[in-house]
Amino acid sequence: MELCEPHKRALDLMAAEDFPAAEESLQAVCNQDRASWVLKNDLALCRFMRGDLAAAEDLLDQVLREQPGNSFARINRFYLAAAHKIRTAPAPAPRARIRDVHGDGPPAPLFSVVMPTFNRPASIRESIESVRSQTVAEWELIVVNDGGGREVEAVVAPYLADRRVRYVYAEHGGLSAARNAGMALARGQFIAQLDDDDIYYPDHLAAMAAAFRQRPDYRVVYTDFYRAYQEDRDGEWVTTRRALDYSHEFSRALLRSGTIAPVCNLVHHREALDTVGYYNELILRAMDWDYFIRLARRYDFLHLKKITGEFRQRADRSQMTRSFTIPRNYYRNLVSYLHGFFPLTGARFLPSPQGPGDRLQRALDRLAAGDRDHFLIQRLELRKLLLEPYYALFYTLGKRLADEGHPDRARAAFRAAAALRPYEIKSWLKWLRP
């Protein structure tokens, strides 16, 4: 498929997030000629970013009337409608969920560390101890129980003798809501976050304090963190290896395709909270990515190349960031659409090392043909299209579906991967036995 020059220029403008200019360029082509479905698709995305969902849906509906099986239009329409609900939702009111607070806390600490937890009393003790072991003493720790069982109170109660520790019981609202409740109570000049299964090394906050002191022009700082792989050995989680998976220089281009750091190794000035606002409580996964993108629209991030903690990954995927039944990829995709990082545009049909986009379209069309309940759409990690060869999208989907106990759907995904890269033997093997 050949795209006209105005369409190609519009794609460059979309990549630069100049959606008004891109819309103008695409509309001019529509006014002159009979628009292709690819052009209508891209014009719809521009109109969505300009705030006109109805006009965007009308264009995508035109495409679907002409080509009922067009997966680009179908997937884009699904996510634009979902993103619109997020975009138009009321701002969160985090204090409204708070039901009980124990501990007064210091009046003006240097750091506020927010630790959400939900029915994980066995894992939280080490995380709390890692905060209490900090070489900087001017901190408060706000543990937020997100409407879970009261067992965690027995673990936290002894720590309340340290007046820097506060315990909050909040109505259940999910991880975003729990983080917001803690941030609403934070009194520190700087706000840090730590999940209830990860740890800081003793110099984490000291390194942050020094960075902010030396570079007062920055409002956001992040360090390097190990990913610690853990296995259950006789009822105890043991770290078997550590990998430095989180050590990336700050780049907005990199941030478009995925988060540059886990939330636990980033600290921001309180001013950033006042400017950017709270977590979006309707985003139940990948909420840190959305929050980082919003921060990056206002501030540069300072990368401190120092390893100051561990992000745990357990063999049974029971760590906080994986302990949800909600489709992870659905929310990753939703965040990308909210911010205009659209994986399915005419850019897929431009010459690239990945190959012609019509092959991707055919593979998606076949896969989505019977997907009336959007099951597969919600599990497609469309973000991979910004990073990796097309076949990786389907191969990853196949592995996830096999893990979830859907062998027939997994086989369809592996077949799509094999069609896009026939010489990859692993795709064929997975297709035969997912």
QUIUR-V808979 format. One record per helix or strand of 3 or more residues. SS is the DSSP state (@ for helix, = for strand). FROM is the first residue (numbers start at 0). TO is the last residue. Records with the same first field share a line. If there is no record, write none. Layout:
BEGIN
SS = FROM-TO, FROM-TO
END
This chain:
BEGIN
@ = 4-14, 18-31, 36-48, 52-65, 70-86, 93-96, 120-131, 150-160, 174-184, 203-213, 251-256, 262-264, 269-275, 286-295, 319-321, 327-337, 345-348, 356-367, 374-378, 381-385, 389-402, 406-419, 424-431
= = 97-101, 110-116, 138-145, 164-169, 189-192, 219-232, 235-245, 265-268, 300-313
END
